[in-house]
Amino acid sequence: MLVCGTHRGLYRLDGPHDDPTRTAECGRVHEVAPSGDARLAATADGLFRSPDGENWRPLDGPDDPVSVLAGPETVLVGTGDADVLRARPATDGWRFDPVGDLGAHPHSDRWRDRAPSGAPSVRTLAVHPDDGVLAGLEPGGVYVFAGDFWRRYGEGVHDDVHDLRVLGDGSVVAATGNGLYRTDDGDRWYRLDTDFRDFWANYFRESVVHDGRLYASANRWGPEAPAGVTLSAAAGDPAFDAVADPLPAADPAFAISWAVVDGALVGGTMRVDEDGFAPEASAPLIRREGDEWILGAELPAGVTSLST
């Protein structure tokens, strides 16, 4: 089963080519994450939990969750007001405790000055085996909490951070609104998408590692706009000698979410038109078969998050 978070709620598919079934009307879904045998969803209507991917119920938690990360012993939630919370089941529901005080960081005034709504969001969370909890802010960059206070995690990454991916060697990849970045030491970030001469594609939403390769997708701007490009390279390749493929969709779209389904890589897309993003337009899944991308099921809106 594949759980699809979209701009119009939560859907379930038994396979990437099957018709989707709506399972929750909760507005835009920011992220879906597995939590043991259950799943958690950060949505515009709050935090939801499902034991089976079909039956969802709201949790009494933060009003503005935008990211969720579940581990064996804890659940982390990032909010739309620069908070990171640790969630634990309690006798009377769930308990949410702050992880440090990210909003008190000296850089917070700059984040708020740049945020369109006046509040930066914790758009993505990750746990580094050596460094601690990583938070990607939109806008704000990347910060890390190792048990005492939040500090900036490296210099040089674009402020508009959408996704953080910790690789097996401890390096971290950040997908941003202007470029794909990597850090090997948490000190300096360097940009990976610097030698793509045949297209202008720099808006990234998410990356994934599958069969030893790092995959990402970007929306193209400039002379070829709009259209999506999928990129892949060996996950440990510091030069990021990427192979670029166009998205197979007939209408412009690009992949914004990823999952591995029965050993195959599946991407969820969002439509793009000449006026910009079209998040509430129907959008297809794409699936990697051999060396090609093929189209899968069509979802009623942009597919923001995938979870098997």
Buried (B, 14 or more C-beta within 10 A) or exposed (E): EBBBBBBBBBBBBEBBEEEBEEBBEBBBBBBBBEBEEEBBBBBBBBBBBBEEBBEBEBBEBBEBBBBBBBEEEBBBBBBBBBBBBBBEEEEEEBBBEEBBBBBEBEBBEBBBEBBEEEBBBBBBBBBBEEBBBBBBBBBBBBBBBEEEEBBBBBEEBBBBBBBBBBBEEBBBBBBBBEBBBBBBEBEEBBBBBEEBEEBBBBBBBBBBBBEEBBBBBBBBBEEBBBBBBBBBBBBEEEEBEBEBBBBBBEBBBBBBBBBBBEEEBBBBBBBBEEEEBBBBBBBBBBBBEEEEBBBBBBBBBBBBBBBE
